[in-house]
Amino acid sequence: MSSTIPSLDPALAERLEAVCLEIEADPARIRVRFPAAAREIGRTPGTSADVGQDRLEDRVRVRLLEALRRAVPDVERRNTEVHDLYRFGDADERRAVLLGLDRLDLDDRALDLVHDALRTNDPRLVAAALGPYAATHLEAADWRQGVLKCLFVGVPLALVTGLDDRADAELSRMVGDYAAERRAAGRSVPDDALPLLLPVRPSES
């Protein structure tokens, strides 16, 4: 996700910049501005049910997270703020936190948020959880389970960051078992799962 927001009109872009500066001056203000971002700065019309839609409010909130990173050099304090935004946020706010994790320089400290999202059945959270942060930091076994979770809840695998690089023989086996179970039950196999049934690289250790 680019940090630029071309669809934001000049007045709202100015408002966003002001809020970012406010957070840089007083990082605690993100606790107020992050939840209110869609209402105060901008949102994509309609519902947020489409897991693959690039939504304006997500981009705005990621910009606020970037302001937090600049404002809080102490990684433990920054990590605490991010966890609180996720813990106290609604589904849209949690999705934005997940989408912004790779911008926050938290190393592996936020993996528990990824695991939490993958335990849900909310396709928006599952899709956001398997972004660039998970591609870099999530252990191979957990990442494979995340890919399977995408298949179970209907998240297009095109949204999984790093799928081509991390797909291996063990994932192919797991997807094969999933496909066999669906066929035995008379159910179709998602088209985007089929390439994973082909021979791939040896399993990661």
C-alpha positions in Angstrom: 0.0 0.0 0.0 1.4 3.3 -1.1 1.6 6.1 1.6 0.4 8.6 -1.0 -3.3 9.2 -1.2 -4.2 10.6 -4.6 -8.0 10.4 -4.1 -7.9 12.7 -1.2 -9.0 16.3 -2.0 -6.7 19.1 -1.1 -8.7 20.3 1.9 -8.7 16.8 3.4 -5.1 16.2 2.5 -4.3 19.3 4.5 -6.4 18.0 7.4 -4.5 14.7 7.3 -1.1 16.5 7.3 -2.3 18.5 10.3 -3.3 15.4 12.2 0.0 13.7 11.4 1.8 16.8 12.8 -0.4 16.7 15.9 0.5 13.0 16.5 4.2 13.8 16.0 4.0 16.5 18.6 1.9 14.4 21.0 1.9 10.7 20.2 -0.9 9.9 22.6 -3.3 11.8 20.2 -3.3 8.8 17.9 -5.7 7.2 20.4 -8.3 9.8 19.5 -7.4 10.4 15.9 -7.0 6.9 14.7 -10.6 5.8 15.5 -12.0 9.1 14.1 -9.9 9.0 10.9 -12.6 7.8 8.5 -15.2 10.3 9.8 -12.8 13.3 10.0 -10.6 12.8 7.0 -12.0 10.4 4.5 -13.5 7.0 3.7 -14.3 5.0 0.6 -18.1 5.0 0.0 -20.0 1.8 0.6 -19.3 -1.1 2.9 -15.9 -2.5 3.7 -17.0 -6.1 3.0 -14.8 -6.4 -0.1 -11.5 -7.8 1.3 -9.5 -6.8 -1.7 -10.7 -3.2 -2.0 -8.0 -0.5 -1.5 -9.9 1.7 0.9 -9.2 5.3 1.6 -9.6 5.0 5.4 -7.0 2.3 5.5 -4.5 4.5 3.7 -5.3 7.4 6.0 -4.8 5.3 9.1 -1.6 3.9 7.8 -0.3 7.4 7.4 -1.2 8.1 11.0 0.8 5.0 12.0 3.7 6.3 10.1 3.4 9.5 12.0 3.5 7.5 15.3 6.7 5.7 14.1 8.3 9.1 13.6 7.1 10.5 16.9 8.1 7.5 19.1 11.7 6.3 18.6 11.4 3.9 21.6 10.2 0.7 20.0 8.7 -0.8 23.2 6.5 2.3 23.7 5.6 2.3 20.0 4.7 -1.3 20.2 2.4 -0.7 23.2 0.6 2.1 21.4 0.0 -0.1 18.4 -1.2 -3.0 20.5 -3.7 -0.7 22.2 -5.0 0.6 18.9 -5.6 -3.0 17.8 -7.0 -4.2 21.1 -9.5 -1.4 21.6 -10.3 -0.9 17.9 -13.2 -2.1 15.8 -12.7 -4.4 12.8 -11.9 -1.6 10.4 -9.3 -0.1 12.8 -7.7 -3.6 13.4 -7.5 -4.1 9.7 -5.6 -0.8 9.3 -3.2 -1.7 12.1 -2.5 -5.0 10.3 -2.0 -3.3 7.0 0.5 -0.8 8.6 2.6 -3.3 10.6 5.4 -3.3 8.0 5.7 0.5 8.3 6.3 0.5 12.1 9.8 -1.1 12.6 8.5 -3.4 15.3 10.6 -6.5 14.3 8.6 -9.5 15.4 6.9 -7.8 18.4 3.5 -7.6 16.7 3.2 -11.2 15.5 0.6 -11.8 18.2 -1.7 -9.4 16.4 -1.2 -11.4 13.2 -2.0 -14.6 15.1 -5.1 -13.0 16.6 -6.4 -11.9 13.2 -5.8 -15.4 11.8 -7.9 -16.9 14.6 -10.9 -14.9 13.4 -13.3 -15.7 10.6 -13.4 -12.2 9.3 -12.0 -12.3 5.8 -10.9 -8.6 6.0 -8.7 -9.3 9.0 -7.3 -12.6 7.6 -6.4 -10.9 4.4 -4.7 -8.0 6.1 -2.9 -10.3 8.5 -1.0 -12.0 5.6 0.5 -8.8 4.2 4.2 -7.9 4.0 4.8 -8.0 7.8 3.7 -11.7 8.0 5.6 -12.5 4.8 8.8 -11.3 6.6 8.2 -12.4 10.2 5.7 -15.3 10.4 7.2 -18.8 10.9 6.8 -21.1 8.0 4.3 -23.5 9.7 2.1 -20.6 10.9 2.3 -18.9 7.5 1.1 -22.1 5.8 -1.8 -22.3 8.2 -2.6 -18.7 7.4 -2.8 -19.6 3.7 -5.2 -22.4 4.4 -7.3 -20.1 6.5 -7.6 -17.8 3.5 -9.0 -20.7 1.5 -11.5 -21.6 4.3 -12.8 -18.1 4.7 -12.8 -17.1 1.0 -9.8 -14.7 0.9 -8.3 -14.6 -2.7 -4.8 -16.0 -2.5 -3.7 -13.1 -4.7 -3.9 -11.0 -1.5 -1.3 -13.1 0.3 2.0 -11.3 0.1 5.0 -13.5 -0.8 2.9 -16.5 -1.9 5.1 -17.3 -4.9 8.3 -17.0 -2.8 7.1 -19.0 0.3 5.0 -21.7 -1.3 6.7 -25.1 -0.7 6.1 -28.8 -0.9 4.5 -28.9 2.6 2.0 -26.2 1.6 1.2 -28.1 -1.5 0.5 -31.2 0.6 -1.7 -29.3 3.0 -3.7 -27.7 0.1 -3.9 -31.2 -1.5 -5.6 -32.5 1.7 -7.9 -29.5 1.7 -8.8 -30.1 -1.9 -9.4 -33.8 -1.4 -11.8 -33.1 1.5 -13.8 -30.6 -0.5 -14.1 -33.0 -3.5 -15.1 -35.9 -1.2 -17.9 -33.6 0.1 -19.0 -32.8 -3.4 -17.7 -29.2 -3.1 -15.6 -27.3 -5.6 -12.0 -26.3 -5.0 -11.2 -22.6 -5.4 -9.4 -21.9 -8.7 -6.6 -20.0 -7.0 -5.8 -23.1 -4.9 -5.0 -25.3 -8.0 -1.6 -23.9 -8.7 -0.5 -24.8 -5.2 -1.2 -28.5 -6.0 1.6 -28.5 -8.6 5.1 -29.7 -7.6 7.0 -26.9 -5.9 10.2 -26.4 -4.0 11.2 -28.7 -1.1 9.6 -27.9 2.2 11.3 -25.3 4.4 13.0 -26.8 7.5 
